[in-house]
Structure formats: C-alpha cells, structure tokens
Amino acid sequence: MEAYGFVYIWYNRKHKRWYVGSHWGTEDDGYICSSRWMRRAYRRRPTDFKRRIIAWVSTSRRDLLNEEQRWLEMIKPEELRIRYYNLMRRADHLWFADEDKLLTVSEKIAVSTKKAMARSDVRENYLNGLAKRDNRSSDPKVREKRRASMKATMAEKFPIKDRRVPMKMDSAEYSEFMRRHATELWQRPGHRESVGAKISEALAATKEQRSARMSTLIWFNDGARNVRVPECPGDGWQRGRAKVARDLRMARIRGSA
C-alpha cells in the first residue's frame, strides 16, 4: 500500500478548543495526536471530540511537516494554549522531522556495528576478546568478580564528593527549593491558563461522574424515612419522597439546634 499522511484538526465542543497536527499513516489506524494535554481530555470524554482531515500528502514526511507548518501559522500566537491545545506554531520540532531519527535504536546499532566489523583490526580485537571472555555468568565467583569490578569503576567515574545528595522532603532546603520551583512555573507564559484549563476539566469530569451516579438513584420512603438508592430497599417501601419524613427530619434538626 502506498504510504501517505494527512494534516488534521480536532475540535472539543465542550471547551470550544482546537488542535492542529499531522500524521503519517492511515486515517483509521487509531492515532489521536502528539499532545499529552489533548489526549488526557480525549480519554475522559471522547464523544466531545470530532476530527476533520484538512490536507493529504503522499510525497514525503518532510512535505507533510511543511503542510502542517502552513496551517499552524494560521493560528494567532495569543490563541496558543487558550483556543488551541497547540503549545507552539512549529512542526519541525518533532522526532520524525529528522530522517535519521526514524531509525530505531537497534537499527542504528546494527548499522554502526556492521561498519566497525568491516575493519580488520576491530574484528580481530573482537575475536580475541571473545576467546578470553568468561561467559560463566551463573557462577557466583564470576558474578562477584564482575560486581566488584563495576563498583570500582563507578566509584572512579563518580566520586562521592561529586554525587548529588537528595534533599530530605521535610527539610527547610527542600521547602525552599519547591517554593522557588513553583514561583518559576507560575511566572511562565501560559502556565496559569494551562493549570486553569486542567482544573476546569477535572471539575467538569467530577461533576459528570457525580451526575451519572446520581441519575441511577431513586427516592423511596416508608412513610417516616426517605432514602435514595438504586432499587427498592424491601417491603413497606414505596417510590417517591414522603412529606411526613421531611417534616420529622426538620423537627429533629430544630430539636438538636
């Protein structure tokens, strides 16, 4: 099948917020987007989101990024993080913008190893070392020897005086560090809006969950008490709220006051 990609735009009808992105693949392969902020909102309320494909590209990934960049530049800077989930108007900062990064780590290692092993001196050193290597990894003596060697190497590379000692969470130093870190975060452009949006989404999700849970409960009464439960508590209970039960409850409240 011929490879292709597309530029898309998501719309969150609940918060009236958009997201512009691109994807090299098929439109039904399950890809959502690269924004963690939008993905979290999508996982909570997928029915609030709708995607529209606004451009198709079948030539190369670079052409796809160029097309995405064209659409991103239509976003006003002041709309980032507010009307859009997009945090910046750049499409070339992603990992797949560099063709070399498309190779997996194993592929890179394989290519480098193949080039090195083509040299006679490297291959000879490798074979000599392989012949002398002790492969008895299950032998306790061999394992202890390797542990001691690694410990000595790490102590030489990372002296104790240069190691970073973690701060205790109940110390004044840790409290001051967290205070400075929180202040710096709060002063970053767009951080307050981002936090506010997350809080609003969390509160909305909690409200939706509570509404969904309460919608499953039904009022029942036995003439003296009112309860709200999923199903009838038993004999002697009837659906609805009893005025007598409300009056008794109010009388108990007034008496305790």
C-alpha positions in Angstrom: 0.0 0.0 0.0 1.3 3.5 -0.9 2.4 5.5 2.2 0.7 8.8 2.8 0.0 11.3 5.6 -2.5 14.0 6.4 -3.0 17.2 8.3 -6.0 17.1 10.7 -7.8 19.4 13.1 -9.6 18.2 16.3 -12.4 20.2 17.9 -13.5 19.9 21.6 -17.1 21.0 21.5 -17.3 21.1 25.4 -14.5 23.6 25.8 -14.5 25.0 22.3 -10.8 24.3 21.8 -9.0 23.1 18.7 -5.8 21.2 17.9 -3.9 21.1 14.6 -1.5 18.3 13.8 -0.3 15.8 11.2 0.1 12.0 11.0 2.0 9.7 8.6 -0.3 6.7 8.3 -3.9 5.8 7.7 -6.9 7.8 9.0 -8.3 4.8 10.8 -5.1 3.4 12.5 -6.1 4.7 15.9 -3.7 7.6 16.1 -5.1 10.5 18.1 -2.4 13.2 18.4 1.0 14.0 20.0 -0.4 16.5 22.6 -0.5 14.9 26.0 -2.8 17.7 27.2 -5.4 16.9 24.5 -5.0 13.1 24.8 -5.9 13.3 28.5 -9.1 15.2 27.7 -9.9 12.9 24.8 -9.6 9.8 27.0 -12.0 11.3 29.5 -14.6 12.4 27.0 -14.0 11.0 23.5 -17.6 11.8 22.5 -16.9 15.6 22.8 -14.2 15.5 20.1 -14.5 15.5 16.4 -11.7 15.3 13.8 -11.6 16.6 10.3 -8.8 16.0 7.8 -7.8 19.2 6.1 -5.0 18.2 3.8 -3.5 15.0 2.3 0.2 14.4 1.5 1.6 11.3 -0.2 5.1 12.5 -1.3 7.2 12.5 1.9 7.2 13.2 5.6 9.1 16.4 5.1 6.3 17.7 2.7 3.8 16.6 5.3 5.5 18.7 8.0 5.7 21.7 5.6 2.0 21.4 5.0 1.3 21.2 8.8 3.5 24.3 9.3 1.4 26.2 6.8 -1.7 25.5 8.8 0.0 26.2 12.2 1.0 29.6 11.0 -2.7 30.5 10.6 -3.0 30.3 14.4 -2.6 33.6 16.2 0.2 33.5 18.9 -2.3 34.7 21.6 -4.6 31.7 20.8 -2.0 29.1 21.7 -2.9 27.2 25.0 -6.2 29.0 25.1 -8.3 28.4 21.9 -5.9 25.7 20.8 -4.3 22.7 22.5 -1.2 23.5 20.5 1.6 25.0 22.6 3.7 26.3 19.7 3.5 27.1 16.0 6.3 24.8 14.9 6.0 21.4 13.1 9.8 20.7 12.8 10.5 20.1 16.5 9.0 16.5 16.4 11.3 13.5 16.4 10.3 12.3 12.9 11.3 15.6 11.4 14.8 14.2 11.2 15.1 11.3 8.8 18.0 9.8 10.9 15.7 9.6 14.0 13.3 7.4 12.1 15.7 4.6 12.6 15.2 2.7 15.8 18.0 2.3 18.3 18.6 -1.3 17.3 18.8 -0.3 13.6 21.4 2.4 14.4 23.4 -0.1 16.5 23.2 -2.6 13.7 24.4 -0.1 11.1 27.3 1.1 13.3 28.4 -2.4 14.2 28.4 -3.6 10.6 30.6 -0.7 9.6 33.0 -1.3 12.5 33.2 -5.1 12.0 34.2 -4.4 8.3 37.5 -3.2 9.6 40.1 -6.0 10.1 41.7 -4.5 13.3 38.3 -4.1 15.0 37.2 -7.7 14.1 40.5 -9.1 15.3 40.2 -7.4 18.6 36.6 -8.6 19.0 37.5 -12.2 18.3 40.5 -12.1 20.7 38.3 -10.7 23.4 35.6 -13.2 22.7 38.1 -16.1 23.1 39.3 -14.8 26.5 35.8 -13.8 27.8 34.5 -15.7 30.8 30.9 -16.5 30.0 30.0 -18.3 33.2 27.5 -15.7 34.3 25.8 -18.2 36.6 29.0 -18.9 38.6 28.8 -17.0 41.9 32.5 -16.3 41.8 32.3 -14.7 38.3 29.3 -12.6 39.3 31.1 -11.4 42.5 34.1 -10.5 40.4 32.0 -8.5 37.9 30.2 -6.8 40.8 33.4 -5.7 42.4 34.8 -4.5 39.1 31.7 -2.5 38.3 31.6 -1.0 41.8 35.3 0.1 41.5 34.6 1.6 38.0 31.6 3.6 39.2 33.5 4.8 42.3 36.2 6.1 40.0 33.9 7.8 37.5 31.5 9.2 40.1 33.4 10.1 43.3 31.3 10.6 46.4 32.3 14.3 46.6 30.7 14.9 43.2 27.5 12.9 43.8 24.3 14.8 44.3 22.8 14.1 47.7 19.0 14.1 47.5 17.2 16.6 49.8 15.0 15.3 52.6 11.4 16.1 52.0 10.9 17.5 55.5 13.9 19.8 55.3 13.9 23.6 55.0 16.2 23.2 51.9 13.5 21.1 50.1 10.7 23.5 51.1 12.7 26.5 49.7 13.5 24.6 46.5 9.8 23.7 45.9 8.8 27.3 46.7 11.2 28.7 44.1 10.2 26.0 41.6 6.5 26.8 42.0 7.2 30.5 41.6 9.2 30.0 38.4 6.5 27.8 37.0 3.7 30.2 37.8 5.6 33.0 36.0 6.0 31.1 32.7 3.8 32.4 29.9 0.6 30.4 29.5 1.2 28.2 32.7 -1.7 29.7 34.6 -4.1 29.2 31.7 -2.9 25.6 31.3 -3.4 24.9 35.1 -6.8 26.6 35.0 -7.9 24.5 32.0 -6.8 21.3 33.7 -8.6 22.2 36.9 -11.7 23.1 34.9 -11.6 19.8 33.0 -11.1 17.8 36.3 -14.0 19.6 38.0 -16.2 19.0 34.9 -15.2 15.3 34.8 -16.1 15.0 38.6 -19.4 16.7 38.0 -20.2 14.4 35.1 -19.3 11.3 37.2 -21.4 12.5 40.1 -24.4 13.3 37.8 -24.1 9.9 36.2 -24.0 8.2 39.6 -26.9 10.2 41.0 -29.0 9.5 37.9 -29.0 5.8 38.9 -30.5 6.5 42.3 -34.3 6.6 43.1 -36.1 8.1 46.0 -38.1 5.6 48.2 -40.0 6.2 51.5 -41.6 4.1 54.2 -43.8 6.9 55.5 -41.2 8.0 58.1 -37.9 7.9 56.2 -36.7 8.9 52.8 -33.8 7.1 51.1 -32.2 7.5 47.7 -30.9 4.1 46.4 -30.6 2.2 43.1 -33.5 -0.1 43.9 -36.3 -0.6 46.4 -35.0 -1.4 49.9 -37.7 -4.0 50.5 -41.3 -4.5 51.6 -43.1 -1.5 53.1 -41.2 1.0 50.8 -42.8 2.9 48.0 -41.3 5.1 45.3 -41.1 8.9 46.0 -40.4 11.1 48.9 -42.8 11.4 51.9 -43.7 14.8 53.3 -44.0 13.3 56.8 -40.4 12.1 56.7 -39.2 15.5 55.6 -41.2 17.1 58.5 -39.7 14.6 61.0 -36.2 15.3 59.8 -36.7 19.0 60.1 -38.1 18.6 63.6 -35.0 16.6 64.6 -32.7 19.3 63.2 -34.6 22.0 65.0 -34.5 20.0 68.3 -30.8 19.4 68.1 -30.2 23.1 67.5 
